[in-house]
Amino acid sequence: MIEVKNVSQSYNRHGQRKTLEDINFSVREHTITALVGANGAGKSTLLGVMANLLPALSGSVLLDGTDVRRVKTNAMAKKVAFLKQTQLLSIRVTVNDLVEFGRFPHCAGRLTQLDRDKVSQALEYMNLTELRERYLDELSGGQRQRAFIAMILAQDTPYIFLDEPLNNLDVKYSVEMMKIVQRLVSELNKTVVMVLHDINFAAAYAGYIVAMKDGRIIREGVPEEMITRETLRAVFDFDFRIEKYGGKNVCLYFDNE
């Protein structure tokens, strides 16, 4: 279980500019939790604090009952896999090389047969086996994103954090990516926390939605509770039109009046 308790964070070490303020929530296990909100709401900052990549000014994040600041880096990497919004590699690597990076917390670069098996399983799960010797810069955007997901699968952690995994993907690959994340939860029992900009993707695929504004959580709940005109107006300062489709609420971004 991951619990966020009274967390505040600031770019300024004197606390003069708060980016997160008094954040409290618990991550639901074996569920996709979507962090939503306008640009600058604090979503990515919160994810970074939860992963202990950014220091909290105050408060704490508990990972299975232990403050993440007390968890050693290698032990943290065996619990939480984090995929950043932008993945920058300074070297040209193959898909296989990239996925092997995911085993580093377990073998420190000295792969055993178990590590190689985990890599092969991750490649197969992501339908990348035939592409394992291809270089990343030879792949489409969707294939590249699948390769990075395979890397964190090989890392074999119970918790997966994804910071805007749909960034720079077209609609086809965005849907494919969300279906993959959904399978990670339903088939592999992963717990996923992800930052999403498109509220309809959150409505369609997330089991729980946390809405942020100005560094605070202003509302949270299951999609049926969150995808309402009143809630979305409070989050985005915009009047969405809410329609029912396939038993789910969806929002329209245009005004046909």
Phi and psi in degrees as GROMACS dihedral restraints (atoms count N, CA, C in turn):
[ dihedral_restraints ]
;  ai    aj    ak    al  type     phi  dphi    fc
    3     4     5     6     1  -115.9    20    10
    4     5     6     7     1   126.0    20    10
    6     7     8     9     1  -123.5    20    10
    7     8     9    10     1   129.8    20    10
    9    10    11    12     1  -105.3    20    10
   10    11    12    13     1   121.8    20    10
   12    13    14    15     1  -125.6    20    10
   13    14    15    16     1   112.6    20    10
   15    16    17    18     1    52.7    20    10
   16    17    18    19     1    40.6    20    10
   18    19    20    21     1   -82.7    20    10
   19    20    21    22     1   128.6    20    10
   21    22    23    24     1  -124.9    20    10
   22    23    24    25     1   150.7    20    10
   24    25    26    27     1  -147.5    20    10
   25    26    27    28     1   151.0    20    10
   27    28    29    30     1  -146.4    20    10
   28    29    30    31     1   144.3    20    10
   30    31    32    33     1   -68.9    20    10
   31    32    33    34     1   -25.6    20    10
   33    34    35    36     1   -98.3    20    10
   34    35    36    37     1   126.5    20    10
   36    37    38    39     1   -64.1    20    10
   37    38    39    40     1   -16.6    20    10
   39    40    41    42     1   -89.8    20    10
   40    41    42    43     1     0.6    20    10
   42    43    44    45     1    74.2    20    10
   43    44    45    46     1    21.5    20    10
   45    46    47    48     1   -80.6    20    10
   46    47    48    49     1   -23.3    20    10
   48    49    50    51     1  -123.1    20    10
   49    50    51    52     1    98.8    20    10
   51    52    53    54     1   -78.7    20    10
   52    53    54    55     1   128.9    20    10
   54    55    56    57     1  -103.5    20    10
   55    56    57    58     1   -25.1    20    10
   57    58    59    60     1  -131.6    20    10
   58    59    60    61     1   141.0    20    10
   60    61    62    63     1  -139.7    20    10
   61    62    63    64     1   113.0    20    10
   63    64    65    66     1    53.8    20    10
   64    65    66    67     1    58.4    20    10
   66    67    68    69     1   -87.2    20    10
   67    68    69    70     1   128.7    20    10
   69    70    71    72     1  -137.6    20    10
   70    71    72    73     1   121.4    20    10
   72    73    74    75     1  -170.3    20    10
   73    74    75    76     1   161.1    20    10
   75    76    77    78     1  -115.2    20    10
   76    77    78    79     1   136.4    20    10
   78    79    80    81     1   -78.5    20    10
   79    80    81    82     1   128.7    20    10
   81    82    83    84     1   -76.7    20    10
   82    83    84    85     1   128.7    20    10
   84    85    86    87     1   -74.8    20    10
   85    86    87    88     1   149.5    20    10
   87    88    89    90     1    55.0    20    10
   88    89    90    91     1    41.4    20    10
   90    91    92    93     1  -143.6    20    10
   91    92    93    94     1   152.7    20    10
   93    94    95    96     1   -88.9    20    10
   94    95    96    97     1   117.7    20    10
   96    97    98    99     1  -104.7    20    10
   97    98    99   100     1   122.6    20    10
   99   100   101   102     1  -101.7    20    10
  100   101   102   103     1   127.6    20    10
  102   103   104   105     1   -93.7    20    10
  103   104   105   106     1   118.3    20    10
  105   106   107   108     1  -124.0    20    10
  106   107   108   109     1   162.2    20    10
  108   109   110   111     1   151.1    20    10
  109   110   111   112     1   168.8    20    10
  111   112   113   114     1   -69.8    20    10
  112   113   114   115     1   167.7    20    10
  114   115   116   117     1   -56.5    20    10
  115   116   117   118     1   136.4    20    10
  117   118   119   120     1    83.6    20    10
  118   119   120   121     1     6.4    20    10
  120   121   122   123     1   -72.4    20    10
  121   122   123   124     1   -20.3    20    10
  123   124   125   126     1   108.7    20    10
  124   125   126   127     1    10.0    20    10
  126   127   128   129     1   -62.7    20    10
  127   128   129   130     1   -53.3    20    10
  129   130   131   132     1   -67.3    20    10
  130   131   132   133     1   -35.1    20    10
  132   133   134   135     1   -62.9    20    10
  133   134   135   136     1   -43.9    20    10
  135   136   137   138     1   -61.0    20    10
  136   137   138   139     1   -43.7    20    10
  138   139   140   141     1   -62.0    20    10
  139   140   141   142     1   -39.9    20    10
  141   142   143   144     1   -65.1    20    10
  142   143   144   145     1   -39.4    20    10
  144   145   146   147     1   -66.3    20    10
  145   146   147   148     1   -41.0    20    10
  147   148   149   150     1   -61.6    20    10
  148   149   150   151     1   -34.0    20    10
  150   151   152   153     1   -87.1    20    10
  151   152   153   154     1     2.4    20    10
  153   154   155   156     1    62.8    20    10
  154   155   156   157     1    29.5    20    10
  156   157   158   159     1   -92.1    20    10
  157   158   159   160     1   -19.8    20    10
  159   160   161   162     1  -126.3    20    10
  160   161   162   163     1   140.3    20    10
  162   163   164   165     1   -78.5    20    10
  163   164   165   166     1   140.2    20    10
  165   166   167   168     1   -81.2    20    10
  166   167   168   169     1   140.7    20    10
  168   169   170   171     1   -70.5    20    10
  169   170   171   172     1   -37.2    20    10
  171   172   173   174     1  -156.0    20    10
  172   173   174   175     1   166.8    20    10
  174   175   176   177     1    84.8    20    10
  175   176   177   178     1  -170.5    20    10
  177   178   179   180     1  -152.2    20    10
  178   179   180   181     1   156.7    20    10
  180   181   182   183     1  -119.0    20    10
  181   182   183   184     1   121.8    20    10
  183   184   185   186     1  -102.2    20    10
  184   185   186   187     1   125.3    20    10
  186   187   188   189     1  -108.2    20    10
  187   188   189   190     1   109.2    20    10
  189   190   191   192     1    50.5    20    10
  190   191   192   193     1    41.1    20    10
  192   193   194   195     1    90.7    20    10
  193   194   195   196     1    -6.2    20    10
  195   196   197   198     1  -112.8    20    10
  196   197   198   199     1   134.4    20    10
  198   199   200   201     1   -59.1    20    10
  199   200   201   202     1   128.6    20    10
  201   202   203   204     1   -60.6    20    10
  202   203   204   205     1   -24.1    20    10
  204   205   206   207     1   -69.6    20    10
  205   206   207   208     1   -15.4    20    10
  207   208   209   210     1  -100.3    20    10
  208   209   210   211     1    -0.8    20    10
  210   211   212   213     1   -91.5    20    10
  211   212   213   214     1   126.4    20    10
  213   214   215   216     1   -63.8    20    10
  214   215   216   217     1   150.9    20    10
  216   217   218   219     1   -54.3    20    10
  217   218   219   220     1   -46.2    20    10
  219   220   221   222     1   -66.8    20    10
  220   221   222   223     1   -38.8    20    10
  222   223   224   225     1   -66.7    20    10
  223   224   225   226     1   -36.9    20    10
  225   226   227   228     1   -64.1    20    10
  226   227   228   229     1   -40.2    20    10
  228   229   230   231     1   -68.9    20    10
  229   230   231   232     1   -17.4    20    10
  231   232   233   234     1   -87.4    20    10
  232   233   234   235     1    -9.8    20    10
  234   235   236   237     1  -106.4    20    10
  235   236   237   238     1   -39.7    20    10
  237   238   239   240     1  -128.0    20    10
  238   239   240   241     1   125.3    20    10
  240   241   242   243     1  -103.2    20    10
  241   242   243   244     1   133.4    20    10
  243   244   245   246     1  -123.8    20    10
  244   245   246   247     1   122.7    20    10
  246   247   248   249     1  -110.2    20    10
  247   248   249   250     1   113.9    20    10
  249   250   251   252     1   -73.3    20    10
  250   251   252   253     1   165.5    20    10
  252   253   254   255     1   -62.8    20    10
  253   254   255   256     1   -41.1    20    10
  255   256   257   258     1  -121.5    20    10
  256   257   258   259     1   125.0    20    10
  258   259   260   261     1  -103.2    20    10
  259   260   261   262     1   114.8    20    10
  261   262   263   264     1  -112.5    20    10
  262   263   264   265     1   123.2    20    10
  264   265   266   267     1  -118.7    20    10
  265   266   267   268     1   130.1    20    10
  267   268   269   270     1   -87.2    20    10
  268   269   270   271     1    -5.9    20    10
  270   271   272   273     1  -122.8    20    10
  271   272   273   274     1   154.5    20    10
  273   274   275   276     1   -85.5    20    10
  274   275   276   277     1   119.5    20    10
  276   277   278   279     1  -128.7    20    10
  277   278   279   280     1   156.3    20    10
  279   280   281   282     1   -84.5    20    10
  280   281   282   283     1   167.8    20    10
  282   283   284   285     1   -58.5    20    10
  283   284   285   286     1   -43.9    20    10
  285   286   287   288     1   -61.5    20    10
  286   287   288   289     1   -44.1    20    10
  288   289   290   291     1   -60.1    20    10
  289   290   291   292     1   -43.0    20    10
  291   292   293   294     1   -61.0    20    10
  292   293   294   295     1   -47.3    20    10
  294   295   296   297     1   -65.6    20    10
  295   296   297   298     1   -33.3    20    10
  297   298   299   300     1   -62.8    20    10
  298   299   300   301     1   -29.8    20    10
  300   301   302   303     1   -56.3    20    10
  301   302   303   304     1   -31.9    20    10
  303   304   305   306     1   -63.6    20    10
  304   305   306   307     1   -19.8    20    10
  306   307   308   309     1   -89.2    20    10
  307   308   309   310     1    -2.7    20    10
  309   310   311   312     1   -56.4    20    10
  310   311   312   313     1   -42.2    20    10
  312   313   314   315     1   -61.2    20    10
  313   314   315   316     1   -21.6    20    10
  315   316   317   318     1   -93.8    20    10
  316   317   318   319     1   -29.7    20    10
  318   319   320   321     1  -130.8    20    10
  319   320   321   322     1    -3.2    20    10
  321   322   323   324     1    53.8    20    10
  322   323   324   325     1    35.7    20    10
  324   325   326   327     1    90.9    20    10
  325   326   327   328     1    -8.0    20    10
  327   328   329   330     1  -104.6    20    10
  328   329   330   331     1    86.4    20    10
  330   331   332   333     1   -68.6    20    10
  331   332   333   334     1   133.2    20    10
  333   334   335   336     1   -96.7    20    10
  334   335   336   337     1   178.4    20    10
  336   337   338   339     1   -63.5    20    10
  337   338   339   340     1   -36.5    20    10
  339   340   341   342     1   -60.4    20    10
  340   341   342   343     1   -43.0    20    10
  342   343   344   345     1   -63.1    20    10
  343   344   345   346     1   -43.3    20    10
  345   346   347   348     1   -64.6    20    10
  346   347   348   349     1   -36.2    20    10
  348   349   350   351     1   -65.0    20    10
  349   350   351   352     1   -41.7    20    10
  351   352   353   354     1   -62.5    20    10
  352   353   354   355     1   -39.5    20    10
  354   355   356   357     1   -63.6    20    10
  355   356   357   358     1   -46.9    20    10
  357   358   359   360     1   -63.2    20    10
  358   359   360   361     1   -39.0    20    10
  360   361   362   363     1   -64.6    20    10
  361   362   363   364     1   -40.9    20    10
  363   364   365   366     1   -66.1    20    10
  364   365   366   367     1   -41.5    20    10
  366   367   368   369     1   -63.7    20    10
  367   368   369   370     1   -42.2    20    10
  369   370   371   372     1   -66.2    20    10
  370   371   372   373     1   -41.6    20    10
  372   373   374   375     1   -62.9    20    10
  373   374   375   376     1   -35.9    20    10
  375   376   377   378     1   -92.5    20    10
  376   377   378   379     1     9.4    20    10
  378   379   380   381     1    57.5    20    10
  379   380   381   382     1    45.5    20    10
  381   382   383   384     1  -120.2    20    10
  382   383   384   385     1     5.7    20    10
  384   385   386   387     1   -55.0    20    10
  385   386   387   388     1   -43.8    20    10
  387   388   389   390     1   -71.6    20    10
  388   389   390   391     1   -14.1    20    10
  390   391   392   393     1  -105.7    20    10
  391   392   393   394     1     8.4    20    10
  393   394   395   396     1   -63.5    20    10
  394   395   396   397     1   -26.3    20    10
  396   397   398   399     1   -96.9    20    10
  397   398   399   400     1     2.8    20    10
  399   400   401   402     1   -79.7    20    10
  400   401   402   403     1   149.4    20    10
  402   403   404   405     1   -82.5    20    10
  403   404   405   406     1   148.7    20    10
  405   406   407   408     1   -57.5    20    10
  406   407   408   409     1   -37.9    20    10
  408   409   410   411     1   -73.4    20    10
  409   410   411   412     1    -1.9    20    10
  411   412   413   414     1   -97.0    20    10
  412   413   414   415     1    -3.2    20    10
  414   415   416   417     1   -98.2    20    10
  415   416   417   418     1   159.7    20    10
  417   418   419   420     1   -72.4    20    10
  418   419   420   421     1   167.0    20    10
  420   421   422   423     1   -59.4    20    10
  421   422   423   424     1   -41.5    20    10
  423   424   425   426     1   -65.8    20    10
  424   425   426   427     1   -40.8    20    10
  426   427   428   429     1   -65.7    20    10
  427   428   429   430     1   -39.5    20    10
  429   430   431   432     1   -62.1    20    10
  430   431   432   433     1   -43.3    20    10
  432   433   434   435     1   -65.3    20    10
  433   434   435   436     1   -37.1    20    10
  435   436   437   438     1   -62.9    20    10
  436   437   438   439     1   -36.2    20    10
  438   439   440   441     1   -64.6    20    10
  439   440   441   442     1   -40.7    20    10
  441   442   443   444     1   -67.8    20    10
  442   443   444   445     1   -36.5    20    10
  444   445   446   447     1   -64.4    20    10
  445   446   447   448     1   -39.2    20    10
  447   448   449   450     1   -60.9    20    10
  448   449   450   451     1   -37.5    20    10
  450   451   452   453     1   -61.1    20    10
  451   452   453   454     1   -44.9    20    10
  453   454   455   456     1   -75.4    20    10
  454   455   456   457     1   -24.3    20    10
  456   457   458   459     1   -65.3    20    10
  457   458   459   460     1   -43.2    20    10
  459   460   461   462     1   -62.9    20    10
  460   461   462   463     1   -28.6    20    10
  462   463   464   465     1   -63.7    20    10
  463   464   465   466     1   -25.9    20    10
  465   466   467   468     1    60.2    20    10
  466   467   468   469     1    56.0    20    10
  468   469   470   471     1  -108.3    20    10
  469   470   471   472     1   152.3    20    10
  471   472   473   474     1   -73.2    20    10
  472   473   474   475     1   -25.2    20    10
  474   475   476   477     1  -115.2    20    10
  475   476   477   478     1   136.0    20    10
  477   478   479   480     1  -127.5    20    10
  478   479   480   481     1   125.7    20    10
  480   481   482   483     1  -110.2    20    10
  481   482   483   484     1   128.2    20    10
  483   484   485   486     1  -124.7    20    10
  484   485   486   487     1   119.9    20    10
  486   487   488   489     1   -99.3    20    10
  487   488   489   490     1   102.5    20    10
  489   490   491   492     1    51.3    20    10
  490   491   492   493     1    61.4    20    10
  492   493   494   495     1   -67.4    20    10
  493   494   495   496     1   -13.7    20    10
  495   496   497   498     1   -93.6    20    10
  496   497   498   499     1     2.2    20    10
  498   499   500   501     1   -58.7    20    10
  499   500   501   502     1   128.0    20    10
  501   502   503   504     1    68.5    20    10
  502   503   504   505     1    14.5    20    10
  504   505   506   507     1  -100.8    20    10
  505   506   507   508     1   142.8    20    10
  507   508   509   510     1   -77.5    20    10
  508   509   510   511     1   178.8    20    10
  510   511   512   513     1   -60.3    20    10
  511   512   513   514     1   -44.4    20    10
  513   514   515   516     1   -57.8    20    10
  514   515   516   517     1   -50.0    20    10
  516   517   518   519     1   -73.6    20    10
  517   518   519   520     1   -27.4    20    10
  519   520   521   522     1   -65.4    20    10
  520   521   522   523     1   -44.6    20    10
  522   523   524   525     1   -64.0    20    10
  523   524   525   526     1   -43.4    20    10
  525   526   527   528     1   -58.8    20    10
  526   527   528   529     1   -43.2    20    10
  528   529   530   531     1   -64.8    20    10
  529   530   531   532     1   -42.4    20    10
  531   532   533   534     1   -66.2    20    10
  532   533   534   535     1   -35.7    20    10
  534   535   536   537     1   -66.4    20    10
  535   536   537   538     1   -36.3    20    10
  537   538   539   540     1   -63.8    20    10
  538   539   540   541     1   -46.6    20    10
  540   541   542   543     1   -61.2    20    10
  541   542   543   544     1   -39.8    20    10
  543   544   545   546     1   -60.4    20    10
  544   545   546   547     1   -39.4    20    10
  546   547   548   549     1   -67.9    20    10
  547   548   549   550     1   -34.1    20    10
  549   550   551   552     1   -58.7    20    10
  550   551   552   553     1   -36.2    20    10
  552   553   554   555     1   -77.3    20    10
  553   554   555   556     1   -50.0    20    10
  555   556   557   558     1   -74.5    20    10
  556   557   558   559     1   -33.0    20    10
  558   559   560   561     1  -100.7    20    10
  559   560   561   562     1   -32.8    20    10
  561   562   563   564     1  -112.0    20    10
  562   563   564   565     1     2.4    20    10
  564   565   566   567     1    60.6    20    10
  565   566   567   568     1    32.2    20    10
  567   568   569   570     1   -78.2    20    10
  568   569   570   571     1   156.5    20    10
  570   571   572   573     1  -110.2    20    10
  571   572   573   574     1   119.7    20    10
  573   574   575   576     1  -117.5    20    10
  574   575   576   577     1   130.9    20    10
  576   577   578   579     1  -119.2    20    10
  577   578   579   580     1   125.1    20    10
  579   580   581   582     1  -138.2    20    10
  580   581   582   583     1   144.4    20    10
  582   583   584   585     1   -88.5    20    10
  583   584   585   586     1   126.8    20    10
  585   586   587   588     1  -129.6    20    10
  586   587   588   589     1   142.2    20    10
  588   589   590   591     1   -96.6    20    10
  589   590   591   592     1   -34.2    20    10
  591   592   593   594     1   -84.4    20    10
  592   593   594   595     1   112.2    20    10
  594   595   596   597     1   -65.4    20    10
  595   596   597   598     1   -28.4    20    10
  597   598   599   600     1   -71.8    20    10
  598   599   600   601     1   -31.9    20    10
  600   601   602   603     1   -66.2    20    10
  601   602   603   604     1   -39.0    20    10
  603   604   605   606     1   -63.4    20    10
  604   605   606   607     1   -42.3    20    10
  606   607   608   609     1   -64.3    20    10
  607   608   609   610     1   -37.4    20    10
  609   610   611   612     1   -80.6    20    10
  610   611   612   613     1   -33.2    20    10
  612   613   614   615     1  -118.9    20    10
  613   614   615   616     1   -23.6    20    10
  615   616   617   618     1   -80.2    20    10
  616   617   618   619     1   148.3    20    10
  618   619   620   621     1   -92.5    20    10
  619   620   621   622     1   -18.2    20    10
  621   622   623   624     1  -150.6    20    10
  622   623   624   625     1   141.2    20    10
  624   625   626   627     1  -125.8    20    10
  625   626   627   628     1   131.2    20    10
  627   628   629   630     1  -114.4    20    10
  628   629   630   631     1   117.2    20    10
  630   631   632   633     1  -100.9    20    10
  631   632   633   634     1   129.0    20    10
  633   634   635   636     1  -119.1    20    10
  634   635   636   637     1   150.4    20    10
  636   637   638   639     1  -154.5    20    10
  637   638   639   640     1   128.8    20    10
  639   640   641   642     1    52.3    20    10
  640   641   642   643     1    42.4    20    10
  642   643   644   645     1    78.8    20    10
  643   644   645   646     1     8.2    20    10
  645   646   647   648     1  -124.0    20    10
  646   647   648   649     1   153.6    20    10
  648   649   650   651     1   -84.9    20    10
  649   650   651   652     1   119.3    20    10
  651   652   653   654     1  -101.1    20    10
  652   653   654   655     1   -25.9    20    10
  654   655   656   657     1  -156.1    20    10
  655   656   657   658     1   153.8    20    10
  657   658   659   660     1  -151.7    20    10
  658   659   660   661     1   152.7    20    10
  660   661   662   663     1   164.7    20    10
  661   662   663   664     1  -176.8    20    10
  663   664   665   666     1   -73.4    20    10
  664   665   666   667     1   159.7    20    10
  666   667   668   669     1   -53.6    20    10
  667   668   669   670     1   -37.9    20    10
  669   670   671   672     1   -59.7    20    10
  670   671   672   673     1   -32.7    20    10
  672   673   674   675     1   -82.7    20    10
  673   674   675   676     1   -28.2    20    10
  675   676   677   678     1   -92.9    20    10
  676   677   678   679     1   -32.3    20    10
  678   679   680   681     1   -87.8    20    10
  679   680   681   682     1    72.8    20    10
  681   682   683   684     1  -130.5    20    10
  682   683   684   685     1   157.4    20    10
  684   685   686   687     1   -61.9    20    10
  685   686   687   688     1   -41.9    20    10
  687   688   689   690     1   -64.2    20    10
  688   689   690   691     1   -46.1    20    10
  690   691   692   693     1   -65.8    20    10
  691   692   693   694     1   -44.9    20    10
  693   694   695   696     1   -69.2    20    10
  694   695   696   697     1   -31.5    20    10
  696   697   698   699     1   -64.0    20    10
  697   698   699   700     1   -41.6    20    10
  699   700   701   702     1   -65.5    20    10
  700   701   702   703     1   -32.7    20    10
  702   703   704   705     1   -81.6    20    10
  703   704   705   706     1   -44.9    20    10
  705   706   707   708     1  -110.6    20    10
  706   707   708   709     1    -3.2    20    10
  708   709   710   711     1    55.8    20    10
  709   710   711   712     1    42.4    20    10
  711   712   713   714     1  -148.6    20    10
  712   713   714   715     1   139.0    20    10
  714   715   716   717     1   -87.5    20    10
  715   716   717   718     1   104.8    20    10
  717   718   719   720     1   -86.1    20    10
  718   719   720   721     1   149.1    20    10
  720   721   722   723     1   -94.3    20    10
  721   722   723   724     1   124.2    20    10
  723   724   725   726     1  -101.5    20    10
  724   725   726   727     1   129.1    20    10
  726   727   728   729     1  -127.0    20    10
  727   728   729   730     1   157.1    20    10
  729   730   731   732     1  -100.0    20    10
  730   731   732   733     1   129.0    20    10
  732   733   734   735     1  -144.1    20    10
  733   734   735   736     1   125.2    20    10
  735   736   737   738     1    59.8    20    10
  736   737   738   739     1    30.3    20    10
  738   739   740   741     1    81.4    20    10
  739   740   741   742     1     2.8    20    10
  741   742   743   744     1  -120.4    20    10
  742   743   744   745     1   148.8    20    10
  744   745   746   747     1   -78.5    20    10
  745   746   747   748     1   133.2    20    10
  747   748   749   750     1  -126.5    20    10
  748   749   750   751     1   158.3    20    10
  750   751   752   753     1  -117.4    20    10
  751   752   753   754     1   143.9    20    10
  753   754   755   756     1  -104.4    20    10
  754   755   756   757     1   140.3    20    10
  756   757   758   759     1   -97.8    20    10
  757   758   759   760     1    -2.5    20    10
  759   760   761   762     1  -111.7    20    10
  760   761   762   763     1   161.7    20    10
  762   763   764   765     1  -111.7    20    10
  763   764   765   766     1   113.8    20    10
  765   766   767   768     1   -98.8    20    10
  766   767   768   769     1    12.9    20    10
